[in-house]
Amino acid sequence: MWTDETYLFFTPILVITLFTLGASLYISYCKLNVIGICAGVLLPLVILFGMFVAIGTIPDKNYRLVAPVLVENGWGDVLHGALFAFGSVIELFLLYLLQHQVTKSIQFKHLVFLILFLSILTTGPLLGTIATFGVEEAAKIRYPAFFQWRIVGIGNYFNHLDFLSIYQWLSGAFIRLAIILYLITQAFNITNKKKRLFIQAFICFIYLLFMLAPISDEAFLKFLSNYYYLGSSIFGVVITCTIALLIKLSKNRMSIHAKK
């Protein structure tokens, strides 16, 4: 939807979806290290471009627009807004599903660093949008990060650098889809290559049907705001607590058998 409404107005959604799903299916069919290598190649440029847009829009920013904080509405709206960010960060529980395939164990300090890094990625564009457009105007913008890219330029001759944001967003969607396709087959312990390919292709077909469904961008936004982020928060907390409980019980059982 974002691609169709911003820079590829006359390209059918079917074409966009097929290219994105096809690329994700291609690397998800391989081993996990292939996805890791792709992410390792894409991520540095994503970070570099993020720093570039943050620095490039400094002349257009007025951070006085961010203040005052917590004067009008208090902590109620802060917690309500934090729920949406938490609904995205809670996907960190997917690391538990990858733990057994990682050569080095994921330690607590790694999670703390990752959460801190994701928090910066969340608050940076948010504060930058408010400082650039103001609170009221920022609340009306559907794609605030993209609009920040629209005002970035290098001198008098290099403008319209918003194509770099396309790389950022599609890189994230590409890796996310690949991870999801890979984890679904791993969760059901499907090792046969033909079965893996069939199931992953079937999931991509379901994605394709949803993309071609007559759902407006406004309806999709309401679904995210009213159901998805709240539901993903609850689901992530429940899954994480359940896994932690199972780990605790399994350790107790191991210690009992070890004593015997």
Order of alpha helices (4+ residues) and beta strands (2+ residues): alpha-alpha-alpha-alpha-alpha-alpha-alpha-alpha-alpha-alpha-alpha-alpha
